[in-house]
Amino acid sequence: MFITQAFAQSAPASTGSLFDLFFPLAMVFLIVYFMIIRPQNKRQKEHQNLIDGLRRGDTVVTQGGLIGKIAKVEENELQIDVAKDVRITIVRSMILTVRSKTEPAEKK
């Protein structure tokens, strides 16, 4: 025989600790959370605050690339003037950015 008895015996299987098993999995989850999930939640919250703060007179850019001034604010929709005598209605969530905000009315 070419294999001696010492090499032919199988070594006992080492099971390792639970720490060795779950530590890499926990590290992957933390990396995914801090690199993907947390920044996305932050952007979503900032966009919601932007949409909630829209007022008449704000100049906005829509996701379709239209630039206009808000003429009327409704609960879920906005009416935007994009040209002289041209008014369109869009859904609030389609606002991408606000170019210029109107100053809030002074309280007396």
LUMVEX-821607 format. One record per atom (N, C-alpha, C): residue in three letters; x, y, z. Coordinates in steps of 0.1 Angstrom, whole numbers, plus 2048, in hexadecimal, padded with zeros to 3 digits. Example, Ala and Ser with C-alpha at 12.3 -4.5 7.8 and 13.67 -1.06 7.14 Angstrom:
<sites>
ala8847C784Eala87B7D384Eala8847DF84Eser8807EA847ser8897F5847ser88180084F
</sites>
This chain:
<sites>
met8087F4800met800800800met80980D800phe8038177F9phe80A8237F8phe80782D804ile7FB82B80Aile7F7834814ile7F982D822thr80083382Bthr80282D838thr7F582E840gln7F582784Bgln7E9827854gln7E783585Aala7F183C85Dala7F0849863ala7E985385Aphe7EC85384Dphe7E585C843phe7D7857840ala7D484B841ala7C884683Cala7BD849846gln7C084B853gln7B684E85Dgln7B085C85Aser7A385E85Cser79D86B85Aser79F873866ala7A1880864ala7A388986Fala79588D875pro79588F882pro788893888pro7838A0882ala7768A187Fala7718AE87Aala7708B9884ser7768C4881ser7758CF88Bser7698D7888thr7608D9891thr7548E088Fthr7558EF890gly75F8F5897gly760903899gly7569098A2ser7579158A6ser74E91B8AFser7439238A7leu7389268AEleu72E92E8A7leu73393C8A3phe73C9418AAphe74294E8A7phe74894D899asp750943896asp756941889asp74C93F87Eleu74193A881leu736938877leu72E945874phe72B94C87Ephe72295887Cphe72996587Bphe73596687Fphe73D97387Dphe73D97886Fpro74196F865pro742974857pro734978852leu72A971856leu71C974852leu718981857ala71B984864ala71799086Aala71F99C864met72B99A861met7339A585Amet72E9A884Cval72A99E845val7249A1838val7179A9839phe70E9A5843phe7029AC845phe7059BB849leu70F9BD852leu7129CB856leu7179D384Aile71F9CD842ile7249D4836ile7199D882Dval7109CF82Aval7049D2821val6FB9DC828tyr6F99DC835tyr6F19E683Btyr6F79F483Aphe7049F583Dphe70AA0383Dphe70DA0882Fmet70F9FF826met712A04818met706A0580File6FB9FE812ile6EF9FE809ile6E3A0380File6DF9FC81Aile6D19FF820ile6D1A0C827arg6DAA0F82Farg6DAA1C837arg6DAA2882Epro6E3A29824pro6E3A3581Bpro6D6A36813gln6D0A2B80Fgln6C4A2C807gln6B8A31810asn6B8A2C81Dasn6ADA32826asn6AFA40828lys6BCA45829lys6BEA5382Blys6BAA5B81Farg6BDA57813arg6B8A5E807arg6A9A5E806gln6A3A53809gln694A53809gln68EA5C813lys694A5E81Flys68EA67829lys690A75824glu69CA7881Eglu69EA86819glu695A8A80Ehis692A80805his689A837FAhis67BA857FFgln676A7D809gln669A7F80Fgln668A8D816asn672A9181Dasn672A9F823asn671AA9818leu678AA780Dleu678AB1801leu66AAB17FCile663AA67FAile656AA67F4ile64CAAC7FEasp64DAA980Basp644AAF815asp645ABE816gly651AC4812gly653AD2814gly650ADA807leu64AAD47FDleu647ADB7F1leu63CAE67F3arg63EAF27EDarg634AFC7EEarg632B037E1arg627B0B7E0arg624B127D4arg630B1C7D1gly634B1C7C5gly63FB267C1gly64DB207C1asp64EB137C6asp65BB0D7C5asp65EB097B6thr66BB0A7B2thr66FB057A5thr674AF77A7val66FAED7A0val672ADF7A2val676AD9794val67EACE796val681AC578Aval67BAB878Dthr674AB3782thr66DAA6784thr677A9B77Fgln673A8E782gln67CA8377Egln67CA8276Egly672A88768gly672A88759gly67AA93753gly680A9C75Bgly688AA7757gly681AB4754leu674AB5757leu66DAC1756leu670ACA761ile672AD775Eile675AE1768ile669AEB768gly663AEE774gly658AF6774gly656AFC782lys64CB05783lys649B0B790lys63CB06795ile63BB027A2ile62FAFC7A7ile624B077A8ala619B047A2ala60EB0D7A2ala603B097AClys601AFC7AElys5F7AF87B8lys5FCAEB7BEval5FBAEA7CCval5FFADF7D3val5F2AD87D8glu5F1ACB7D5glu5E6AC37DAglu5ECAB87E2glu5E3AAF7E7glu5E8AA47F0glu5F2A9B7EAasn5EFA967DEasn5F8A8C7D8asn5FDA917CAglu5F9A9D7C6glu5FCAA27B8glu601AB07B9leu608AB47AFleu60CAC27AEleu609AC77A0gln605AD479Fgln603ADA792gln60FAE3790ile616AE1784ile622AE8782ile621AF0775asp625AFD775asp626B05769asp633B03763val633AFD756val640AFB74Fval642B05744ala638B0C740ala63AB17736ala62EB20738lys62DB2B730lys622B34731lys615B2D72Dasp60CB2D735asp5FFB26733asp600B17731val60AB11736val60BB02736val60DAFD744arg603AF6749arg603AF1757arg601AE2756ile60AADA75Dile608ACC75Dile606AC776Bthr600ABB76Dthr5FEAB677Athr607AA977Bile60EAA9786ile617A9D788ile615A98796val619A8C798val619A867A6val624A8B7AEarg622A8E7BAarg62CA947C3arg639A8C7C4ser638A7F7C4ser645A777C5ser64EA787B9met649A7E7AEmet651A7F7A2met65BA8B7A2ile65BA937ADile664A9E7AEile671A997B2leu67BA9D7AAleu689A997ACleu691AA27B5thr690AAF7B2thr697AB97BAthr68FAC67BAval693ACF7C3val68DADC7C4val698AE67C1arg696AED7B6arg6A1AF77B2arg6A1B037BAser696B097BDser695B157C5ser688B147CDlys68AB177DAlys67EB177E3lys679B257E5thr66CB267E7thr667B337EBthr669B347FAglu66AB417FEglu66BB4380Cglu65EB41813pro65EB3B81Fpro651B3A826pro64BB4782Aala63EB4782Aala637B5382Eala639B5783Cglu63BB6483Fglu63EB6884Dglu632B67855lys633B62861lys628B6186Blys627B6E873lys61BB73874lys619B8087Blys613B7D888
</sites>
